[in-house]
């Protein structure tokens, strides 16, 4: 499964993180944007988290297992 620091890359990674309720961190250009939330939904281009009002773009952000 996942271990701390793993980067979510494939649609299956995002599906599994969502299914198993894995906490993820969101990074952009070396800056931590979200410390640890669960994925509620994802599309081809965006990720929605349970504590965020908006979404994060897959093209500009990195999603790491917390």
C-alpha positions in Angstrom: 0.0 0.0 0.0 1.2 3.6 0.6 3.9 4.8 2.9 4.6 8.3 4.2 6.0 10.5 1.5 4.7 8.5 -1.4 3.6 10.7 -4.3 0.2 10.1 -5.9 0.6 10.0 -9.6 -1.8 7.6 -11.4 -5.6 7.7 -11.3 -5.4 4.4 -9.4 -3.3 6.1 -6.7 -5.9 8.8 -6.2 -8.7 6.2 -6.3 -7.0 4.1 -3.6 -6.1 7.0 -1.4 -9.8 8.1 -1.6 -11.1 4.6 -1.0 -8.9 3.9 2.0 -9.2 7.4 3.5 -5.5 8.1 3.3 -4.4 11.6 4.5 -2.5 13.5 1.8 -0.4 16.7 1.8 -0.6 19.1 -1.1 2.6 20.8 -2.2 3.2 23.4 -4.9 6.7 24.7 -5.8 8.1 23.5 -2.5 5.4 25.2 -0.4 3.0 23.1 1.7 -0.6 24.2 0.8 -2.6 21.6 2.8 -1.1 19.6 5.7 -3.3 16.6 5.7 -6.8 16.0 4.3 -8.7 13.2 2.7 -9.6 13.1 -1.0 -13.3 13.3 -1.5 -13.2 13.4 -5.3 -10.8 13.7 -8.2 -11.1 14.3 -11.9 -8.5 14.1 -14.7 -7.3 17.5 -13.8 -8.3 18.3 -10.2 -8.4 16.9 -6.6 -11.0 17.9 -4.1 -10.2 17.5 -0.4 -12.6 17.2 2.6 -11.5 20.4 4.3 -10.8 22.6 1.3 -13.4 25.0 -0.2 -12.0 24.6 -3.7 -9.7 22.1 -5.5 -6.1 21.6 -6.4 -4.9 21.1 -9.9 -2.9 17.9 -10.6 -0.8 19.7 -13.2 0.6 22.3 -10.7 0.5 20.4 -7.3 2.1 17.4 -5.9 0.1 15.1 -3.6 2.0 13.2 -1.0 0.9 10.6 1.6 1.0 12.1 5.1 
